[in-house]
Amino acid sequence: MKKLFLALTMLICMYSVGQTNQEKLTPMTGITMTKEQRTKIQTVNKNVVAEIKALKENTALHNRERFLKIKEVREKQEMDIKEILTAEQYSQRRENIEKIRNQNKQ
């Protein structure tokens, strides 16, 4: 029993060490932004969080309506970010998003 517990503990430790060695990929990984760009994107993201929170708290909306409105908010967020970033930066963001989606599928 002790050997089994020890083996499981070792596996968990090895797994957690392997996870911490991997850099967490985000949509903005590897993108160098100006201070102005960072500030604008932070503002956009804060507004999105507030809008989505309000939609989730709105009990008058049916689930489908809520889903569609949140989708609209996310699409607007993406358009706003596209306007803030340069074409090259936005291209890198889209590549990162694809990589994240592929990782999540695995």
LOZA-49287 format. One record per residue: x, y, z of N, C-alpha, C, O in turn; residue number from 0; chain. Coordinates in steps of 0.1 Angstrom, whole numbers, plus 5000, padded with zeros to 4 digits. Example, Ala and Ser with C-alpha at 12.3 -4.5 7.8 and 13.67 -1.06 7.14 Angstrom:
LOZA-49287
<site n_X="5132" n_Y="4943" n_Z="5078" ca_X="5123" ca_Y="4955" ca_Z="5078" c_X="5132" c_Y="4967" c_Z="5078" o_X="5142" o_Y="4967" o_Z="5085" pos="0" unit="A"/>
<site n_X="5128" n_Y="4978" n_Z="5071" ca_X="5137" ca_Y="4989" ca_Z="5071" c_X="5129" c_Y="5000" c_Z="5079" o_X="5134" o_Y="5011" o_Z="5080" pos="1" unit="A"/>
//
This chain:
LOZA-49287
<site n_X="5008" n_Y="4988" n_Z="5000" ca_X="5000" ca_Y="5000" ca_Z="5000" c_X="5009" c_Y="5013" c_Z="5000" o_X="5006" o_Y="5022" o_Z="4993" pos="0" unit="A"/>
<site n_X="5019" n_Y="5012" n_Z="5008" ca_X="5028" ca_Y="5024" ca_Z="5009" c_X="5035" c_Y="5026" c_Z="4995" o_X="5037" o_Y="5037" o_Z="4991" pos="1" unit="A"/>
<site n_X="5039" n_Y="5015" n_Z="4989" ca_X="5045" ca_Y="5016" ca_Z="4976" c_X="5036" c_Y="5022" c_Z="4965" o_X="5040" o_Y="5030" o_Z="4957" pos="2" unit="A"/>
<site n_X="5024" n_Y="5018" n_Z="4966" ca_X="5014" ca_Y="5024" ca_Z="4957" c_X="5012" c_Y="5039" c_Z="4959" o_X="5012" o_Y="5046" o_Z="4950" pos="3" unit="A"/>
<site n_X="5011" n_Y="5042" n_Z="4971" ca_X="5009" ca_Y="5056" ca_Z="4975" c_X="5022" c_Y="5064" c_Z="4971" o_X="5020" o_Y="5075" o_Z="4965" pos="4" unit="A"/>
<site n_X="5033" n_Y="5059" n_Z="4973" ca_X="5046" ca_Y="5065" ca_Z="4969" c_X="5047" c_Y="5067" c_Z="4954" o_X="5051" o_Y="5077" o_Z="4949" pos="5" unit="A"/>
<site n_X="5043" n_Y="5056" n_Z="4946" ca_X="5043" ca_Y="5057" ca_Z="4932" c_X="5033" c_Y="5068" c_Z="4927" o_X="5037" o_Y="5075" o_Z="4917" pos="6" unit="A"/>
<site n_X="5021" n_Y="5068" n_Z="4932" ca_X="5012" ca_Y="5078" ca_Z="4928" c_X="5016" c_Y="5092" c_Z="4931" o_X="5015" o_Y="5101" o_Z="4923" pos="7" unit="A"/>
<site n_X="5022" n_Y="5094" n_Z="4943" ca_X="5028" ca_Y="5107" ca_Z="4946" c_X="5039" c_Y="5111" c_Z="4937" o_X="5039" o_Y="5123" o_Z="4932" pos="8" unit="A"/>
<site n_X="5047" n_Y="5102" n_Z="4933" ca_X="5058" ca_Y="5105" ca_Z="4923" c_X="5052" c_Y="5109" c_Z="4910" o_X="5057" o_Y="5118" o_Z="4903" pos="9" unit="A"/>
<site n_X="5042" n_Y="5102" n_Z="4905" ca_X="5036" ca_Y="5105" ca_Z="4892" c_X="5030" c_Y="5119" c_Z="4893" o_X="5031" o_Y="5127" o_Z="4883" pos="10" unit="A"/>
<site n_X="5023" n_Y="5122" n_Z="4903" ca_X="5017" ca_Y="5135" ca_Z="4905" c_X="5027" c_Y="5146" c_Z="4905" o_X="5026" o_Y="5156" o_Z="4898" pos="11" unit="A"/>
<site n_X="5038" n_Y="5144" n_Z="4912" ca_X="5049" ca_Y="5154" ca_Z="4912" c_X="5055" c_Y="5156" c_Z="4898" o_X="5058" o_Y="5167" o_Z="4894" pos="12" unit="A"/>
<site n_X="5058" n_Y="5145" n_Z="4891" ca_X="5063" ca_Y="5145" ca_Z="4878" c_X="5054" c_Y="5153" c_Z="4868" o_X="5059" o_Y="5161" o_Z="4860" pos="13" unit="A"/>
<site n_X="5041" n_Y="5150" n_Z="4869" ca_X="5032" ca_Y="5157" ca_Z="4861" c_X="5031" c_Y="5172" c_Z="4864" o_X="5031" o_Y="5180" o_Z="4854" pos="14" unit="A"/>
<site n_X="5031" n_Y="5176" n_Z="4877" ca_X="5030" ca_Y="5190" ca_Z="4880" c_X="5043" c_Y="5197" c_Z="4876" o_X="5043" o_Y="5209" o_Z="4872" pos="15" unit="A"/>
<site n_X="5055" n_Y="5191" n_Z="4877" ca_X="5067" ca_Y="5197" ca_Z="4872" c_X="5067" c_Y="5199" c_Z="4857" o_X="5071" o_Y="5209" o_Z="4852" pos="16" unit="A"/>
<site n_X="5062" n_Y="5189" n_Z="4850" ca_X="5061" ca_Y="5190" ca_Z="4836" c_X="5051" c_Y="5202" c_Z="4832" o_X="5054" o_Y="5208" o_Z="4822" pos="17" unit="A"/>
<site n_X="5041" n_Y="5204" n_Z="4839" ca_X="5031" ca_Y="5214" ca_Z="4836" c_X="5037" c_Y="5228" c_Z="4838" o_X="5034" o_Y="5237" o_Z="4831" pos="18" unit="A"/>
<site n_X="5045" n_Y="5230" n_Z="4849" ca_X="5051" ca_Y="5243" ca_Z="4852" c_X="5062" c_Y="5247" c_Z="4842" o_X="5065" o_Y="5259" o_Z="4841" pos="19" unit="A"/>
<site n_X="5068" n_Y="5237" n_Z="4836" ca_X="5079" ca_Y="5240" ca_Z="4826" c_X="5073" c_Y="5246" c_Z="4813" o_X="5080" o_Y="5252" o_Z="4806" pos="20" unit="A"/>
<site n_X="5060" n_Y="5243" n_Z="4810" ca_X="5054" ca_Y="5248" ca_Z="4798" c_X="5050" c_Y="5262" c_Z="4800" o_X="5043" o_Y="5266" o_Z="4810" pos="21" unit="A"/>
<site n_X="5053" n_Y="5271" n_Z="4790" ca_X="5048" ca_Y="5285" ca_Z="4791" c_X="5034" c_Y="5285" c_Z="4788" o_X="5029" o_Y="5279" o_Z="4778" pos="22" unit="A"/>
<site n_X="5026" n_Y="5292" n_Z="4796" ca_X="5012" ca_Y="5293" ca_Z="4793" c_X="5010" c_Y="5302" c_Z="4781" o_X="5014" o_Y="5314" o_Z="4781" pos="23" unit="A"/>
<site n_X="5003" n_Y="5297" n_Z="4771" ca_X="5001" ca_Y="5304" ca_Z="4759" c_X="4988" c_Y="5312" c_Z="4760" o_X="4977" o_Y="5307" o_Z="4764" pos="24" unit="A"/>
<site n_X="4989" n_Y="5325" n_Z="4757" ca_X="4977" ca_Y="5334" ca_Z="4757" c_X="4976" c_Y="5340" c_Z="4744" o_X="4985" o_Y="5340" o_Z="4736" pos="25" unit="A"/>
<site n_X="4964" n_Y="5346" n_Z="4740" ca_X="4963" ca_Y="5353" ca_Z="4727" c_X="4973" c_Y="5364" c_Z="4725" o_X="4977" o_Y="5367" o_Z="4714" pos="26" unit="A"/>
<site n_X="4979" n_Y="5370" n_Z="4736" ca_X="4988" ca_Y="5381" ca_Z="4735" c_X="5003" c_Y="5377" c_Z="4737" o_X="5011" o_Y="5385" o_Z="4737" pos="27" unit="A"/>
<site n_X="5005" n_Y="5364" n_Z="4738" ca_X="5019" ca_Y="5359" ca_Z="4740" c_X="5028" c_Y="5363" c_Z="4728" o_X="5024" o_Y="5361" o_Z="4716" pos="28" unit="A"/>
<site n_X="5039" n_Y="5368" n_Z="4731" ca_X="5049" ca_Y="5372" ca_Z="4721" c_X="5046" c_Y="5385" c_Z="4713" o_X="5053" o_Y="5388" o_Z="4704" pos="29" unit="A"/>
<site n_X="5036" n_Y="5392" n_Z="4718" ca_X="5033" ca_Y="5405" ca_Z="4711" c_X="5038" c_Y="5416" c_Z="4720" o_X="5034" o_Y="5418" o_Z="4731" pos="30" unit="A"/>
<site n_X="5046" n_Y="5424" n_Z="4714" ca_X="5052" ca_Y="5436" ca_Z="4721" c_X="5043" c_Y="5448" c_Z="4718" o_X="5041" o_Y="5452" o_Z="4706" pos="31" unit="A"/>
<site n_X="5037" n_Y="5454" n_Z="4728" ca_X="5028" ca_Y="5465" ca_Z="4726" c_X="5033" c_Y="5478" c_Z="4732" o_X="5041" o_Y="5477" o_Z="4741" pos="32" unit="A"/>
<site n_X="5028" n_Y="5489" n_Z="4727" ca_X="5032" ca_Y="5502" ca_Z="4733" c_X="5023" c_Y="5503" c_Z="4746" o_X="5013" o_Y="5496" o_Z="4748" pos="33" unit="A"/>
<site n_X="5027" n_Y="5513" n_Z="4754" ca_X="5019" ca_Y="5515" ca_Z="4766" c_X="5005" c_Y="5519" c_Z="4763" o_X="4996" o_Y="5515" o_Z="4770" pos="34" unit="A"/>
<site n_X="5003" n_Y="5527" n_Z="4752" ca_X="4990" ca_Y="5532" ca_Z="4748" c_X="4982" c_Y="5520" c_Z="4744" o_X="4970" o_Y="5519" o_Z="4747" pos="35" unit="A"/>
<site n_X="4988" n_Y="5511" n_Z="4736" ca_X="4980" ca_Y="5499" ca_Z="4732" c_X="4976" c_Y="5490" c_Z="4744" o_X="4964" o_Y="5486" o_Z="4744" pos="36" unit="A"/>
<site n_X="4985" n_Y="5488" n_Z="4753" ca_X="4982" ca_Y="5480" ca_Z="4765" c_X="4970" c_Y="5487" c_Z="4773" o_X="4961" o_Y="5480" o_Z="4777" pos="37" unit="A"/>
<site n_X="4971" n_Y="5500" n_Z="4774" ca_X="4960" ca_Y="5507" ca_Z="4782" c_X="4947" c_Y="5505" c_Z="4775" o_X="4937" o_Y="5502" o_Z="4781" pos="38" unit="A"/>
<site n_X="4947" n_Y="5507" n_Z="4761" ca_X="4934" ca_Y="5506" ca_Z="4754" c_X="4928" c_Y="5492" c_Z="4755" o_X="4916" o_Y="5490" o_Z="4756" pos="39" unit="A"/>
<site n_X="4937" n_Y="5482" n_Z="4754" ca_X="4932" ca_Y="5468" ca_Z="4754" c_X="4927" c_Y="5464" c_Z="4768" o_X="4917" o_Y="5457" o_Z="4769" pos="40" unit="A"/>
<site n_X="4934" n_Y="5469" n_Z="4778" ca_X="4929" ca_Y="5467" ca_Z="4792" c_X="4915" c_Y="5473" c_Z="4794" o_X="4907" o_Y="5467" o_Z="4800" pos="41" unit="A"/>
<site n_X="4913" n_Y="5485" n_Z="4788" ca_X="4900" ca_Y="5491" ca_Z="4789" c_X="4889" c_Y="5483" c_Z="4782" o_X="4879" o_Y="5481" o_Z="4787" pos="42" unit="A"/>
<site n_X="4893" n_Y="5479" n_Z="4770" ca_X="4883" ca_Y="5470" ca_Z="4762" c_X="4880" c_Y="5458" c_Z="4770" o_X="4868" o_Y="5454" o_Z="4772" pos="43" unit="A"/>
<site n_X="4890" n_Y="5451" n_Z="4776" ca_X="4888" ca_Y="5439" ca_Z="4783" c_X="4879" c_Y="5441" c_Z="4796" o_X="4871" o_Y="5433" o_Z="4799" pos="44" unit="A"/>
<site n_X="4882" n_Y="5452" n_Z="4803" ca_X="4874" ca_Y="5455" ca_Z="4815" c_X="4860" c_Y="5458" c_Z="4811" o_X="4851" o_Y="5453" o_Z="4819" pos="45" unit="A"/>
<site n_X="4857" n_Y="5465" n_Z="4800" ca_X="4844" ca_Y="5467" ca_Z="4796" c_X="4836" c_Y="5454" c_Z="4792" o_X="4825" o_Y="5452" o_Z="4795" pos="46" unit="A"/>
<site n_X="4844" n_Y="5445" n_Z="4786" ca_X="4838" ca_Y="5432" ca_Z="4782" c_X="4834" c_Y="5424" c_Z="4794" o_X="4823" o_Y="5419" o_Z="4795" pos="47" unit="A"/>
<site n_X="4843" n_Y="5424" n_Z="4804" ca_X="4840" ca_Y="5416" ca_Z="4816" c_X="4828" c_Y="5422" c_Z="4823" o_X="4819" o_Y="5414" o_Z="4828" pos="48" unit="A"/>
<site n_X="4826" n_Y="5435" n_Z="4824" ca_X="4815" ca_Y="5441" ca_Z="4830" c_X="4802" c_Y="5438" c_Z="4822" o_X="4792" o_Y="5435" o_Z="4828" pos="49" unit="A"/>
<site n_X="4803" n_Y="5439" n_Z="4809" ca_X="4791" ca_Y="5436" ca_Z="4801" c_X="4786" c_Y="5422" c_Z="4802" o_X="4774" o_Y="5419" o_Z="4803" pos="50" unit="A"/>
<site n_X="4796" n_Y="5413" n_Z="4802" ca_X="4792" ca_Y="5398" ca_Z="4803" c_X="4787" c_Y="5395" c_Z="4817" o_X="4777" o_Y="5388" o_Z="4818" pos="51" unit="A"/>
<site n_X="4793" n_Y="5401" n_Z="4827" ca_X="4788" ca_Y="5399" ca_Z="4841" c_X="4773" c_Y="5404" c_Z="4842" o_X="4765" o_Y="5397" o_Z="4847" pos="52" unit="A"/>
<site n_X="4770" n_Y="5416" n_Z="4836" ca_X="4757" ca_Y="5421" ca_Z="4836" c_X="4747" c_Y="5412" c_Z="4829" o_X="4736" o_Y="5409" o_Z="4833" pos="53" unit="A"/>
<site n_X="4751" n_Y="5406" n_Z="4817" ca_X="4743" ca_Y="5397" ca_Z="4810" c_X="4740" c_Y="5384" c_Z="4817" o_X="4729" o_Y="5379" o_Z="4817" pos="54" unit="A"/>
<site n_X="4750" n_Y="5379" n_Z="4824" ca_X="4749" ca_Y="5367" ca_Z="4832" c_X="4739" c_Y="5369" c_Z="4844" o_X="4732" o_Y="5360" o_Z="4848" pos="55" unit="A"/>
<site n_X="4739" n_Y="5381" n_Z="4849" ca_X="4731" ca_Y="5384" ca_Z="4861" c_X="4717" c_Y="5388" c_Z="4857" o_X="4708" o_Y="5388" o_Z="4865" pos="56" unit="A"/>
<site n_X="4714" n_Y="5390" n_Z="4844" ca_X="4701" ca_Y="5394" ca_Z="4839" c_X="4693" c_Y="5382" c_Z="4838" o_X="4694" o_Y="5374" o_Z="4828" pos="57" unit="A"/>
<site n_X="4684" n_Y="5379" n_Z="4847" ca_X="4675" ca_Y="5367" ca_Z="4847" c_X="4664" c_Y="5369" c_Z="4837" o_X="4657" o_Y="5359" o_Z="4835" pos="58" unit="A"/>
<site n_X="4661" n_Y="5380" n_Z="4832" ca_X="4651" ca_Y="5382" ca_Z="4822" c_X="4654" c_Y="5376" c_Z="4809" o_X="4645" o_Y="5373" o_Z="4801" pos="59" unit="A"/>
<site n_X="4667" n_Y="5374" n_Z="4806" ca_X="4671" ca_Y="5368" ca_Z="4793" c_X="4670" c_Y="5353" c_Z="4794" o_X="4674" o_Y="5347" o_Z="4804" pos="60" unit="A"/>
<site n_X="4666" n_Y="5347" n_Z="4783" ca_X="4666" ca_Y="5332" ca_Z="4782" c_X="4680" c_Y="5328" c_Z="4778" o_X="4688" o_Y="5337" o_Z="4774" pos="61" unit="A"/>
<site n_X="4684" n_Y="5316" n_Z="4780" ca_X="4698" ca_Y="5311" ca_Z="4778" c_X="4702" c_Y="5314" c_Z="4764" o_X="4714" o_Y="5319" o_Z="4762" pos="62" unit="A"/>
<site n_X="4694" n_Y="5312" n_Z="4754" ca_X="4698" ca_Y="5314" ca_Z="4740" c_X="4701" c_Y="5329" c_Z="4738" o_X="4711" o_Y="5332" o_Z="4731" pos="63" unit="A"/>
<site n_X="4692" n_Y="5337" n_Z="4743" ca_X="4694" ca_Y="5352" ca_Z="4741" c_X="4707" c_Y="5356" c_Z="4748" o_X="4715" o_Y="5364" o_Z="4742" pos="64" unit="A"/>
<site n_X="4709" n_Y="5351" n_Z="4760" ca_X="4721" ca_Y="5355" ca_Z="4767" c_X="4734" c_Y="5350" c_Z="4759" o_X="4743" o_Y="5358" o_Z="4758" pos="65" unit="A"/>
<site n_X="4733" n_Y="5338" n_Z="4754" ca_X="4744" ca_Y="5333" ca_Z="4746" c_X="4747" c_Y="5342" c_Z="4734" o_X="4759" o_Y="5345" o_Z="4732" pos="66" unit="A"/>
<site n_X="4737" n_Y="5346" n_Z="4727" ca_X="4738" ca_Y="5354" ca_Z="4715" c_X="4744" c_Y="5368" c_Z="4719" o_X="4752" o_Y="5373" o_Z="4711" pos="67" unit="A"/>
<site n_X="4739" n_Y="5373" n_Z="4729" ca_X="4744" ca_Y="5387" ca_Z="4733" c_X="4758" c_Y="5386" c_Z="4738" o_X="4766" o_Y="5395" o_Z="4735" pos="68" unit="A"/>
<site n_X="4762" n_Y="5376" n_Z="4745" ca_X="4776" ca_Y="5374" ca_Z="4749" c_X="4785" c_Y="5372" c_Z="4737" o_X="4796" o_Y="5377" o_Z="4736" pos="69" unit="A"/>
<site n_X="4780" n_Y="5365" n_Z="4727" ca_X="4787" ca_Y="5363" ca_Z="4715" c_X="4790" c_Y="5376" c_Z="4708" o_X="4801" o_Y="5379" o_Z="4703" pos="70" unit="A"/>
<site n_X="4779" n_Y="5385" n_Z="4707" ca_X="4781" ca_Y="5398" ca_Z="4701" c_X="4791" c_Y="5406" c_Z="4709" o_X="4799" o_Y="5413" o_Z="4702" pos="71" unit="A"/>
<site n_X="4791" n_Y="5406" n_Z="4722" ca_X="4801" ca_Y="5413" ca_Z="4730" c_X="4815" c_Y="5408" c_Z="4726" o_X="4824" o_Y="5417" o_Z="4725" pos="72" unit="A"/>
<site n_X="4817" n_Y="5395" n_Z="4725" ca_X="4830" ca_Y="5390" ca_Z="4722" c_X="4835" c_Y="5394" c_Z="4708" o_X="4846" o_Y="5397" o_Z="4706" pos="73" unit="A"/>
<site n_X="4825" n_Y="5394" n_Z="4699" ca_X="4828" ca_Y="5398" ca_Z="4685" c_X="4833" c_Y="5413" c_Z="4685" o_X="4842" o_Y="5417" o_Z="4677" pos="74" unit="A"/>
<site n_X="4825" n_Y="5421" n_Z="4692" ca_X="4829" ca_Y="5435" ca_Z="4693" c_X="4843" c_Y="5437" c_Z="4699" o_X="4851" o_Y="5445" o_Z="4695" pos="75" unit="A"/>
<site n_X="4846" n_Y="5429" n_Z="4710" ca_X="4859" ca_Y="5429" ca_Z="4716" c_X="4870" c_Y="5426" c_Z="4706" o_X="4880" o_Y="5433" o_Z="4705" pos="76" unit="A"/>
<site n_X="4867" n_Y="5416" n_Z="4698" ca_X="4877" ca_Y="5412" ca_Z="4688" c_X="4879" c_Y="5423" c_Z="4678" o_X="4891" o_Y="5426" o_Z="4673" pos="77" unit="A"/>
<site n_X="4869" n_Y="5430" n_Z="4673" ca_X="4870" ca_Y="5441" ca_Z="4664" c_X="4877" c_Y="5453" c_Z="4670" o_X="4886" o_Y="5459" o_Z="4663" pos="78" unit="A"/>
<site n_X="4874" n_Y="5456" n_Z="4683" ca_X="4881" ca_Y="5467" ca_Z="4690" c_X="4896" c_Y="5464" c_Z="4691" o_X="4905" o_Y="5472" o_Z="4688" pos="79" unit="A"/>
<site n_X="4900" n_Y="5451" n_Z="4694" ca_X="4914" ca_Y="5448" ca_Z="4695" c_X="4921" c_Y="5448" c_Z="4682" o_X="4932" o_Y="5452" o_Z="4681" pos="80" unit="A"/>
<site n_X="4914" n_Y="5444" n_Z="4671" ca_X="4919" ca_Y="5445" ca_Z="4658" c_X="4923" c_Y="5459" c_Z="4654" o_X="4933" o_Y="5462" o_Z="4648" pos="81" unit="A"/>
<site n_X="4914" n_Y="5469" n_Z="4658" ca_X="4917" ca_Y="5483" ca_Z="4655" c_X="4929" c_Y="5488" c_Z="4663" o_X="4936" o_Y="5497" o_Z="4659" pos="82" unit="A"/>
<site n_X="4931" n_Y="5483" n_Z="4675" ca_X="4942" ca_Y="5488" ca_Z="4684" c_X="4956" c_Y="5482" c_Z="4679" o_X="4965" o_Y="5490" o_Z="4679" pos="83" unit="A"/>
<site n_X="4956" n_Y="5470" n_Z="4675" ca_X="4969" ca_Y="5463" ca_Z="4672" c_X="4972" c_Y="5466" c_Z="4657" o_X="4964" o_Y="5469" o_Z="4649" pos="84" unit="A"/>
<site n_X="4985" n_Y="5465" n_Z="4654" ca_X="4990" ca_Y="5466" ca_Z="4640" c_X="4986" c_Y="5453" c_Z="4633" o_X="4982" o_Y="5443" o_Z="4640" pos="85" unit="A"/>
<site n_X="4987" n_Y="5453" n_Z="4620" ca_X="4983" ca_Y="5441" ca_Z="4612" c_X="4992" c_Y="5429" c_Z="4617" o_X="4987" o_Y="5418" o_Z="4618" pos="86" unit="A"/>
<site n_X="5005" n_Y="5431" n_Z="4619" ca_X="5014" ca_Y="5421" ca_Z="4623" c_X="5011" c_Y="5415" c_Z="4637" o_X="5010" o_Y="5403" o_Z="4639" pos="87" unit="A"/>
<site n_X="5008" n_Y="5425" n_Z="4646" ca_X="5004" ca_Y="5421" ca_Z="4660" c_X="4991" c_Y="5413" c_Z="4660" o_X="4990" o_Y="5403" o_Z="4667" pos="88" unit="A"/>
<site n_X="4982" n_Y="5417" n_Z="4652" ca_X="4969" ca_Y="5410" ca_Z="4651" c_X="4970" c_Y="5396" c_Z="4645" o_X="4964" o_Y="5387" o_Z="4649" pos="89" unit="A"/>
<site n_X="4979" n_Y="5395" n_Z="4635" ca_X="4982" ca_Y="5382" ca_Z="4629" c_X="4987" c_Y="5373" c_Z="4639" o_X="4984" o_Y="5361" o_Z="4640" pos="90" unit="A"/>
<site n_X="4997" n_Y="5377" n_Z="4647" ca_X="5003" ca_Y="5369" ca_Z="4658" c_X="4992" c_Y="5365" c_Z="4668" o_X="4992" o_Y="5354" o_Z="4673" pos="91" unit="A"/>
<site n_X="4983" n_Y="5374" n_Z="4671" ca_X="4972" ca_Y="5371" ca_Z="4680" c_X="4964" c_Y="5360" c_Z="4675" o_X="4960" o_Y="5350" o_Z="4682" pos="92" unit="A"/>
<site n_X="4960" n_Y="5360" n_Z="4662" ca_X="4952" ca_Y="5350" ca_Z="4656" c_X="4959" c_Y="5336" c_Z="4656" o_X="4953" o_Y="5326" o_Z="4658" pos="93" unit="A"/>
<site n_X="4972" n_Y="5337" n_Z="4653" ca_X="4980" ca_Y="5324" ca_Z="4653" c_X="4980" c_Y="5318" c_Z="4667" o_X="4978" o_Y="5306" o_Z="4669" pos="94" unit="A"/>
<site n_X="4981" n_Y="5327" n_Z="4678" ca_X="4981" ca_Y="5322" ca_Z="4691" c_X="4968" c_Y="5316" c_Z="4695" o_X="4967" o_Y="5306" o_Z="4702" pos="95" unit="A"/>
<site n_X="4957" n_Y="5322" n_Z="4690" ca_X="4944" ca_Y="5317" ca_Z="4693" c_X="4942" c_Y="5303" c_Z="4687" o_X="4936" o_Y="5294" o_Z="4693" pos="96" unit="A"/>
<site n_X="4947" n_Y="5302" n_Z="4675" ca_X="4946" ca_Y="5289" ca_Z="4668" c_X="4954" c_Y="5278" c_Z="4675" o_X="4949" o_Y="5267" o_Z="4677" pos="97" unit="A"/>
<site n_X="4966" n_Y="5281" n_Z="4680" ca_X="4974" ca_Y="5272" ca_Z="4688" c_X="4967" c_Y="5268" c_Z="4700" o_X="4967" o_Y="5256" o_Z="4704" pos="98" unit="A"/>
<site n_X="4960" n_Y="5277" n_Z="4707" ca_X="4953" ca_Y="5275" ca_Z="4720" c_X="4941" c_Y="5265" c_Z="4717" o_X="4939" o_Y="5256" o_Z="4724" pos="99" unit="A"/>
<site n_X="4934" n_Y="5268" n_Z="4706" ca_X="4923" ca_Y="5259" ca_Z="4702" c_X="4928" c_Y="5245" c_Z="4699" o_X="4921" o_Y="5235" o_Z="4703" pos="100" unit="A"/>
<site n_X="4939" n_Y="5244" n_Z="4692" ca_X="4944" ca_Y="5231" ca_Z="4689" c_X="4949" c_Y="5223" c_Z="4702" o_X="4947" o_Y="5211" o_Z="4703" pos="101" unit="A"/>
<site n_X="4955" n_Y="5231" n_Z="4711" ca_X="4959" ca_Y="5225" ca_Z="4724" c_X="4947" c_Y="5220" c_Z="4732" o_X="4947" o_Y="5209" o_Z="4738" pos="102" unit="A"/>
<site n_X="4936" n_Y="5227" n_Z="4732" ca_X="4924" ca_Y="5224" ca_Z="4739" c_X="4917" c_Y="5212" c_Z="4733" o_X="4910" o_Y="5205" o_Z="4740" pos="103" unit="A"/>
<site n_X="4919" n_Y="5209" n_Z="4720" ca_X="4912" ca_Y="5198" ca_Z="4713" c_X="4919" c_Y="5185" c_Z="4717" o_X="4913" o_Y="5174" o_Z="4717" pos="104" unit="A"/>
<site n_X="4932" n_Y="5186" n_Z="4721" ca_X="4939" ca_Y="5174" ca_Z="4724" c_X="4936" c_Y="5168" c_Z="4737" o_X="4941" o_Y="5158" o_Z="4741" pos="105" unit="A"/>
//
